[in-house]
Amino acid sequence: MAAATELTVGQVATRSGVAISALHFYEARGLIRSHRTSGNQRRYGRDVLRRVAIIRIAQEVGISLAEIGAALESLPEGRTPTREDWNLLSTAWRDQLDQKIAQLKKLRDGLTDCIGCGCMSIDKCPLRNKEDRLSAQGPGARRLLVAR
């Protein structure tokens, strides 16, 4: 039996492991596309399964939906994304992910002493900004920022 060229929203949800409401959300954000049948039912091309997989993987590693959408726009519509497509997308995200990893490591390392001491030694805390001396560098937590 040949595979159907179009899938219902329920079939996509079952195959992708994503709730129907999430598929509607992705579609509303322009991340995936469907068309309507004469009976006004959604139908998706089979390529949507790979696109949903890319969305889920990217979300898992902290890529925003806006960034995912921009990346997916670079792919040809109606064609299942290839290994080469994934390589291009993941390579583009690599620098951003490396920066997030560095940020998280810095946060983890900076909080180790605070967690260990219970913040009983606030005057020795590496994150403390006595008399707001770092305000000249800009708003927010300055010591936890990783140089970009």
Backbone as ProteinMPNN parsed JSONL, in Angstrom:
{"seq_chain_A": "MAAATELTVGQVATRSGVAISALHFYEARGLIRSHRTSGNQRRYGRDVLRRVAIIRIAQEVGISLAEIGAALESLPEGRTPTREDWNLLSTAWRDQLDQKIAQLKKLRDGLTDCIGCGCMSIDKCPLRNKEDRLSAQGPGARRLLVAR", "coords_chain_A": {"N_chain_A": [[0.843, -1.187, 0.0], [0.657, 2.15, -0.92], [2.065, 5.099, 0.531], [0.099, 7.793, 1.764], [-0.086, 10.942, 0.103], [-0.862, 13.203, 1.321], [-1.587, 14.329, 4.629], [-3.811, 14.115, 7.435], [-4.573, 16.407, 10.127], [-4.7, 14.957, 12.483], [-3.243, 12.661, 11.806], [-0.692, 13.776, 11.401], [-0.21, 14.706, 13.976], [-0.152, 12.293, 15.42], [1.992, 10.909, 14.147], [4.123, 12.702, 14.573], [4.182, 13.144, 17.262], [3.292, 15.434, 18.432], [0.964, 17.628, 19.875], [-2.299, 18.312, 18.547], [-3.162, 20.931, 18.962], [-0.7, 22.212, 19.188], [0.263, 21.919, 16.588], [-1.588, 23.524, 15.237], [-0.87, 25.941, 16.393], [1.819, 26.197, 15.469], [1.245, 26.429, 12.778], [-0.248, 28.805, 12.727], [1.787, 30.544, 13.32], [3.237, 30.451, 11.041], [5.127, 28.48, 10.682], [4.644, 25.951, 9.714], [2.662, 24.668, 6.972], [-0.627, 24.204, 5.662], [-3.325, 23.071, 3.597], [-6.784, 23.522, 2.719], [-9.388, 21.16, 2.345], [-12.185, 20.484, 0.136], [-14.151, 20.001, 1.944], [-13.414, 21.609, 4.0], [-11.35, 20.693, 5.651], [-8.139, 20.405, 7.201], [-5.156, 19.65, 5.414], [-1.976, 18.265, 5.186], [1.207, 18.333, 3.598], [3.576, 15.633, 3.229], [6.096, 16.524, 3.871], [5.847, 18.101, 6.093], [6.19, 16.595, 8.375], [8.975, 16.295, 8.762], [9.634, 18.971, 9.044], [8.264, 19.596, 11.429], [9.718, 17.968, 13.15], [12.198, 19.271, 13.056], [11.473, 21.719, 14.2], [10.794, 20.886, 16.808], [13.254, 19.825, 17.759], [14.899, 22.09, 17.592], [13.568, 23.785, 19.406], [13.996, 22.339, 21.754], [16.695, 22.8, 22.264], [16.675, 25.435, 22.833], [16.235, 27.388, 20.872], [14.502, 30.152, 19.626], [11.038, 30.475, 18.575], [10.729, 32.441, 16.647], [13.272, 32.565, 15.495], [13.45, 29.972, 14.53], [11.389, 30.034, 12.668], [12.431, 31.92, 10.827], [14.621, 30.475, 9.895], [13.355, 28.245, 8.729], [12.058, 29.482, 6.647], [14.02, 29.706, 4.786], [14.113, 27.321, 3.528], [13.038, 25.308, 0.73], [9.609, 25.386, -0.134], [7.247, 22.787, 0.38], [8.987, 20.695, -0.023], [10.596, 17.942, 1.433], [12.75, 18.607, 4.083], [16.233, 18.136, 3.753], [19.173, 16.215, 4.719], [21.309, 17.884, 4.214], [20.016, 20.379, 4.326], [19.371, 20.387, 7.071], [21.951, 20.423, 8.113], [22.836, 22.971, 7.309], [21.021, 24.607, 8.744], [21.536, 23.853, 11.436], [24.229, 24.507, 11.668], [24.131, 27.255, 11.411], [22.896, 27.875, 13.799], [24.746, 27.115, 15.656], [26.763, 28.934, 16.734], [25.173, 30.63, 18.293], [24.164, 28.764, 20.127], [26.547, 27.939, 21.338], [27.218, 30.303, 22.643], [25.077, 30.5, 24.453], [25.612, 28.239, 25.992], [28.078, 28.964, 27.137], [27.187, 31.117, 28.651], [25.451, 29.843, 30.46], [27.286, 28.183, 31.782], [28.872, 30.1, 33.026], [26.992, 31.247, 34.72], [26.338, 28.996, 36.295], [28.883, 28.486, 37.488], [29.283, 30.889, 38.832], [27.291, 30.838, 40.714], [27.851, 28.735, 42.357], [29.359, 29.157, 44.773], [27.543, 30.775, 46.18], [25.345, 29.073, 46.477], [26.545, 27.081, 47.958], [27.29, 28.439, 50.332], [24.979, 29.511, 51.228], [24.461, 32.176, 50.982], [25.389, 33.586, 53.171], [27.597, 35.063, 53.325], [27.458, 37.673, 52.08], [29.011, 39.911, 51.484], [31.206, 38.816, 50.257], [30.35, 37.672, 47.999], [30.609, 36.685, 44.623], [28.893, 37.723, 42.762], [27.918, 40.064, 43.671], [27.27, 43.55, 43.519], [28.507, 45.988, 44.711], [27.426, 49.111, 45.842], [26.365, 49.661, 43.356], [28.265, 49.839, 41.279], [28.598, 48.849, 38.717], [26.699, 49.946, 37.123], [27.288, 51.807, 35.17], [27.986, 50.318, 33.0], [25.684, 49.484, 31.833], [22.19, 48.364, 31.813], [20.752, 45.766, 33.927], [21.934, 42.459, 34.993], [25.255, 42.498, 35.161], [27.621, 40.991, 35.649], [27.085, 38.422, 34.928], [26.909, 38.348, 32.219], [28.047, 37.191, 29.084], [30.688, 37.962, 26.963], [29.962, 39.056, 23.698]], "CA_chain_A": [[0.0, 0.0, 0.0], [1.451, 3.38, -1.023], [1.817, 6.111, 1.57], [-0.698, 8.937, 1.324], [0.736, 12.123, -0.142], [-1.327, 14.229, 2.247], [-1.917, 13.82, 5.945], [-4.737, 14.905, 8.235], [-3.937, 16.968, 11.313], [-4.572, 13.86, 13.431], [-2.132, 11.811, 11.381], [0.548, 14.504, 11.682], [-0.041, 14.706, 15.429], [0.236, 10.944, 15.827], [3.321, 10.593, 13.626], [5.152, 13.611, 15.086], [4.169, 13.196, 18.72], [2.963, 16.813, 18.798], [-0.48, 17.824, 20.036], [-2.981, 19.02, 17.465], [-3.132, 22.366, 19.282], [0.643, 22.709, 18.86], [0.328, 22.027, 15.127], [-2.329, 24.734, 14.878], [-0.023, 27.056, 16.829], [2.922, 26.305, 14.506], [0.692, 26.914, 11.517], [-0.599, 30.22, 12.918], [3.052, 31.294, 13.326], [3.856, 30.326, 9.726], [6.217, 27.503, 10.708], [4.205, 24.88, 8.824], [1.524, 25.085, 6.155], [-1.597, 23.204, 5.223], [-4.379, 23.626, 2.743], [-8.108, 23.032, 3.102], [-10.112, 20.354, 1.361], [-13.507, 21.041, -0.172], [-14.917, 19.867, 3.178], [-12.781, 22.537, 4.933], [-10.445, 19.996, 6.564], [-6.72, 20.655, 6.947], [-4.326, 18.58, 4.867], [-0.561, 18.624, 5.202], [2.13, 17.54, 2.796], [4.411, 14.767, 4.068], [7.286, 17.27, 4.307], [5.579, 18.749, 7.377], [6.711, 15.75, 9.453], [10.379, 16.669, 8.988], [9.636, 20.342, 9.562], [7.874, 19.545, 12.84], [10.862, 17.4, 13.865], [13.19, 20.349, 13.166], [10.948, 22.676, 15.18], [10.906, 20.298, 18.152], [14.673, 19.738, 18.126], [15.382, 23.459, 17.811], [12.992, 24.264, 20.663], [14.658, 21.615, 22.846], [17.998, 23.401, 22.568], [16.499, 26.829, 23.217], [16.084, 28.316, 19.742], [13.171, 30.759, 19.688], [10.177, 30.205, 17.425], [11.02, 33.443, 15.607], [14.492, 32.127, 14.801], [13.103, 28.753, 13.806], [10.616, 30.47, 11.502], [13.344, 32.536, 9.855], [15.415, 29.407, 9.29], [12.503, 27.428, 7.871], [11.753, 30.254, 5.439], [15.106, 29.523, 3.827], [13.943, 26.024, 2.876], [12.017, 25.277, -0.321], [8.273, 24.982, 0.317], [6.713, 21.563, -0.205], [10.009, 19.661, -0.153], [11.073, 17.453, 2.723], [14.114, 19.079, 4.359], [17.241, 17.095, 3.605], [20.293, 16.225, 5.655], [22.064, 19.105, 3.919], [19.239, 21.485, 4.897], [19.563, 20.363, 8.52], [23.33, 20.837, 8.375], [22.881, 24.433, 7.175], [20.291, 25.202, 9.862], [22.218, 23.613, 12.712], [25.477, 25.263, 11.654], [23.774, 28.656, 11.668], [22.529, 27.999, 15.214], [25.852, 26.658, 16.502], [27.365, 30.048, 17.484], [24.206, 31.046, 19.3], [24.124, 27.737, 21.163], [27.81, 28.029, 22.072], [27.119, 31.462, 23.529], [24.17, 30.136, 25.543], [26.332, 27.286, 26.847], [29.044, 29.749, 27.918], [26.406, 31.892, 29.618], [24.985, 28.926, 31.505], [28.449, 27.773, 32.577], [29.251, 31.23, 33.872], [25.968, 31.327, 35.756], [26.553, 27.864, 37.197], [30.11, 28.679, 38.246], [29.113, 32.044, 39.704], [26.337, 30.545, 41.777], [28.314, 27.626, 43.191], [29.688, 29.643, 46.112], [26.319, 31.245, 46.834], [24.546, 27.915, 46.847], [27.281, 26.388, 49.015], [27.351, 29.185, 51.589], [23.657, 29.969, 51.618], [24.506, 33.641, 50.919], [25.672, 34.14, 54.487], [28.758, 35.947, 53.178], [27.065, 38.522, 50.957], [30.081, 40.834, 51.116], [32.205, 38.079, 49.483], [29.656, 37.068, 46.864], [31.179, 37.126, 43.343], [27.87, 38.366, 41.938], [27.515, 41.306, 44.322], [27.635, 44.79, 42.826], [28.502, 46.958, 45.796], [27.164, 50.51, 45.492], [25.936, 49.734, 41.957], [29.4, 50.309, 40.471], [28.535, 48.367, 37.335], [25.578, 50.579, 36.408], [27.814, 52.54, 34.01], [28.123, 49.369, 31.886], [24.376, 49.237, 31.244], [21.184, 47.787, 32.71], [20.711, 44.321, 34.145], [23.023, 41.761, 35.68], [26.44, 42.68, 34.326], [28.661, 39.982, 35.865], [26.709, 37.151, 34.329], [26.893, 38.454, 30.762], [29.189, 36.663, 28.357], [31.026, 38.856, 25.85], [29.439, 38.567, 22.409]], "C_chain_A": [[0.886, 1.247, 0.0], [1.069, 4.361, 0.081], [1.018, 7.267, 0.975], [0.22, 10.135, 1.121], [0.344, 13.263, 0.771], [-1.773, 13.587, 3.541], [-2.934, 14.724, 6.628], [-3.982, 15.451, 9.439], [-3.749, 15.88, 12.374], [-3.417, 12.93, 13.089], [-0.787, 12.48, 11.665], [0.827, 14.494, 13.184], [0.45, 13.342, 15.911], [1.667, 10.631, 15.403], [4.417, 11.439, 14.254], [5.242, 13.629, 16.605], [3.873, 14.582, 19.257], [1.446, 16.94, 18.873], [-1.057, 18.595, 18.849], [-2.958, 20.526, 17.716], [-1.762, 22.974, 18.971], [0.806, 22.863, 17.351], [-0.42, 23.267, 14.649], [-1.523, 25.974, 15.238], [1.123, 27.267, 15.843], [2.419, 26.867, 13.181], [0.333, 28.397, 11.607], [0.645, 31.102, 12.891], [3.793, 31.192, 12.0], [5.005, 29.334, 9.67], [5.925, 26.294, 9.827], [2.991, 25.386, 8.061], [0.633, 23.894, 5.838], [-2.477, 23.862, 4.173], [-5.685, 22.975, 3.173], [-8.719, 22.226, 1.959], [-11.447, 21.038, 1.058], [-14.427, 20.943, 1.042], [-14.344, 20.706, 4.314], [-11.918, 21.837, 6.001], [-8.996, 20.293, 6.176], [-6.064, 19.407, 6.358], [-2.896, 19.119, 4.784], [0.205, 17.741, 4.236], [3.016, 16.728, 3.731], [5.662, 15.488, 4.574], [7.097, 17.91, 5.675], [6.109, 17.912, 8.543], [8.159, 16.103, 9.775], [10.468, 18.087, 9.539], [9.259, 20.384, 11.042], [9.027, 18.969, 13.67], [11.941, 18.462, 14.075], [12.745, 21.357, 14.221], [11.149, 22.14, 16.594], [12.355, 20.23, 18.616], [15.211, 21.126, 18.443], [14.839, 24.031, 19.115], [13.679, 23.615, 21.864], [15.976, 22.266, 23.24], [17.9, 24.904, 22.798], [16.432, 27.835, 22.086], [14.653, 28.847, 19.783], [12.361, 30.416, 18.439], [10.412, 31.206, 16.298], [12.248, 33.028, 14.802], [14.252, 30.859, 13.995], [12.342, 29.116, 12.534], [11.49, 31.069, 10.425], [14.17, 31.471, 9.145], [14.578, 28.572, 8.327], [12.109, 28.156, 6.591], [12.825, 30.076, 4.373], [14.988, 28.199, 3.068], [12.875, 26.088, 1.795], [10.696, 24.739, 0.217], [7.873, 23.682, -0.38], [7.732, 20.454, -0.383], [10.451, 19.238, 1.239], [12.495, 17.952, 2.94], [15.096, 17.908, 4.358], [18.278, 17.18, 4.718], [21.137, 17.493, 5.457], [21.344, 20.337, 4.468], [19.462, 21.556, 6.399], [20.97, 20.823, 8.883], [23.465, 22.357, 8.301], [22.197, 25.114, 8.355], [21.066, 25.055, 11.168], [23.542, 24.36, 12.783], [25.206, 26.736, 11.957], [23.447, 28.879, 13.143], [23.683, 27.701, 16.158], [26.462, 27.793, 17.338], [26.444, 30.52, 18.601], [24.15, 30.035, 20.449], [25.409, 27.745, 21.989], [27.782, 29.19, 23.06], [26.199, 31.161, 24.717], [24.843, 29.179, 26.523], [27.332, 28.031, 27.727], [28.332, 30.548, 28.999], [25.95, 31.009, 30.776], [26.133, 28.441, 32.382], [28.875, 28.881, 33.524], [28.254, 31.395, 35.021], [26.16, 30.217, 36.783], [27.774, 28.085, 38.084], [30.0, 29.843, 39.219], [28.198, 31.773, 40.875], [26.808, 29.451, 42.726], [28.597, 28.079, 44.61], [28.439, 30.091, 46.852], [25.468, 30.071, 47.302], [25.214, 27.188, 48.015], [27.248, 27.114, 50.341], [25.983, 29.643, 52.066], [23.566, 31.484, 51.675], [24.677, 34.268, 52.305], [26.839, 35.126, 54.419], [28.515, 36.904, 52.014], [28.17, 39.483, 50.542], [31.183, 40.148, 50.315], [31.609, 37.46, 48.218], [30.236, 37.585, 45.549], [30.167, 37.836, 42.447], [27.44, 39.724, 42.486], [28.051, 42.519, 43.565], [27.531, 45.925, 43.841], [28.363, 48.378, 45.252], [26.865, 50.704, 43.997], [27.025, 50.26, 41.037], [29.302, 49.914, 39.009], [27.424, 49.032, 36.521], [26.052, 51.338, 35.169], [27.95, 51.634, 32.783], [26.782, 49.038, 31.229], [23.44, 48.573, 32.228], [21.366, 46.285, 32.888], [21.92, 43.778, 34.865], [24.255, 41.767, 34.783], [27.454, 41.55, 34.469], [28.333, 38.64, 35.215], [26.681, 37.189, 32.803], [28.175, 37.903, 30.184], [29.446, 37.604, 27.192], [30.556, 38.245, 24.548], [30.391, 38.905, 21.306]], "O_chain_A": [[1.773, 1.373, 0.844], [-0.086, 4.439, 0.502], [1.234, 7.665, -0.17], [1.181, 10.325, 1.866], [1.124, 14.193, 0.979], [-2.269, 12.46, 3.56], [-2.93, 15.94, 6.433], [-2.874, 15.004, 9.736], [-2.746, 15.881, 13.087], [-2.7, 12.466, 13.975], [0.15, 11.823, 12.118], [1.966, 14.298, 13.609], [1.372, 13.262, 16.724], [2.464, 10.144, 16.206], [5.53, 10.952, 14.451], [6.242, 14.069, 17.172], [4.171, 14.876, 20.415], [0.732, 16.412, 18.02], [-0.38, 19.42, 18.236], [-2.757, 21.308, 16.787], [-1.677, 24.124, 18.538], [1.417, 23.826, 16.886], [0.052, 23.979, 13.763], [-1.496, 26.944, 14.481], [1.374, 28.396, 15.424], [3.089, 27.68, 12.544], [0.582, 29.157, 10.671], [0.579, 32.265, 12.492], [4.863, 31.78, 11.843], [5.781, 29.341, 8.714], [6.837, 25.688, 9.263], [2.371, 26.383, 8.432], [1.079, 22.75, 5.76], [-2.372, 25.059, 3.907], [-5.682, 21.989, 3.91], [-8.583, 22.565, 0.784], [-11.784, 22.054, 1.665], [-15.378, 21.715, 1.16], [-14.741, 20.538, 5.467], [-11.779, 22.336, 7.118], [-8.665, 20.416, 4.997], [-6.367, 18.277, 6.742], [-2.652, 20.254, 4.373], [-0.1, 16.56, 4.072], [3.19, 17.091, 4.894], [6.225, 15.101, 5.598], [8.077, 18.23, 6.349], [6.443, 18.463, 9.592], [8.525, 16.198, 10.947], [11.293, 18.365, 10.409], [9.865, 21.123, 11.819], [9.281, 19.44, 14.779], [12.53, 18.543, 15.153], [13.55, 21.799, 15.04], [11.621, 22.859, 17.474], [12.644, 20.552, 19.769], [15.9, 21.316, 19.445], [15.57, 24.691, 19.853], [13.916, 24.275, 22.876], [16.335, 22.282, 24.417], [18.92, 25.578, 22.943], [16.562, 29.035, 22.329], [13.706, 28.08, 19.954], [12.92, 30.107, 17.387], [10.306, 30.855, 15.123], [12.259, 33.13, 13.575], [14.794, 30.698, 12.901], [12.612, 28.578, 11.46], [11.321, 30.769, 9.243], [14.393, 31.553, 7.937], [15.036, 28.231, 7.236], [11.856, 27.522, 5.566], [12.562, 30.275, 3.187], [15.686, 27.986, 2.077], [11.908, 26.838, 1.924], [10.676, 23.745, 0.943], [8.124, 23.498, -1.571], [7.381, 19.371, -0.851], [10.657, 20.077, 2.117], [13.358, 17.75, 2.086], [14.813, 16.837, 4.895], [18.259, 18.093, 5.542], [21.614, 18.09, 6.422], [21.982, 21.238, 5.013], [19.711, 22.629, 6.949], [21.151, 21.541, 9.866], [24.134, 22.962, 9.139], [22.721, 26.082, 8.906], [21.229, 26.02, 11.914], [23.938, 24.804, 13.861], [25.97, 27.379, 12.677], [23.697, 29.961, 13.675], [23.6, 28.008, 17.347], [26.657, 27.622, 18.542], [26.89, 30.777, 19.719], [24.093, 30.424, 21.616], [25.362, 27.575, 23.207], [28.27, 29.068, 24.183], [26.506, 31.526, 25.852], [24.666, 29.295, 27.735], [27.427, 27.763, 28.925], [28.814, 30.645, 30.128], [26.057, 31.398, 31.939], [25.971, 28.302, 33.595], [29.2, 28.629, 34.684], [28.645, 31.654, 36.159], [26.148, 30.465, 37.989], [27.704, 27.891, 39.297], [30.561, 29.792, 40.313], [28.318, 32.413, 41.92], [26.22, 29.262, 43.79], [28.127, 27.453, 45.56], [28.296, 29.808, 48.041], [24.935, 30.09, 48.411], [24.543, 26.737, 48.943], [27.183, 26.468, 51.388], [25.847, 30.116, 53.194], [22.687, 32.025, 52.346], [24.163, 35.356, 52.569], [27.045, 35.923, 55.334], [29.296, 36.932, 51.063], [28.262, 39.84, 49.367], [32.028, 40.836, 49.741], [32.314, 36.795, 47.459], [30.348, 38.797, 45.366], [30.552, 38.484, 41.474], [26.684, 40.448, 41.838], [29.163, 42.494, 43.038], [26.585, 46.712, 43.822], [29.076, 48.788, 44.337], [27.089, 51.782, 43.447], [26.749, 51.034, 40.121], [29.871, 50.586, 38.149], [27.237, 48.705, 35.349], [25.289, 51.495, 34.216], [28.021, 52.123, 31.656], [26.747, 48.384, 30.187], [23.835, 48.25, 33.348], [22.045, 45.627, 32.1], [22.806, 44.519, 35.29], [24.274, 41.098, 33.75], [28.093, 41.185, 33.483], [29.223, 37.822, 34.984], [26.453, 36.162, 32.165], [29.259, 38.12, 30.726], [28.506, 38.003, 26.503], [30.731, 37.048, 24.319], [30.133, 38.58, 20.147]]}, "name": "protein", "num_of_chains": 1, "seq": "MAAATELTVGQVATRSGVAISALHFYEARGLIRSHRTSGNQRRYGRDVLRRVAIIRIAQEVGISLAEIGAALESLPEGRTPTREDWNLLSTAWRDQLDQKIAQLKKLRDGLTDCIGCGCMSIDKCPLRNKEDRLSAQGPGARRLLVAR"}
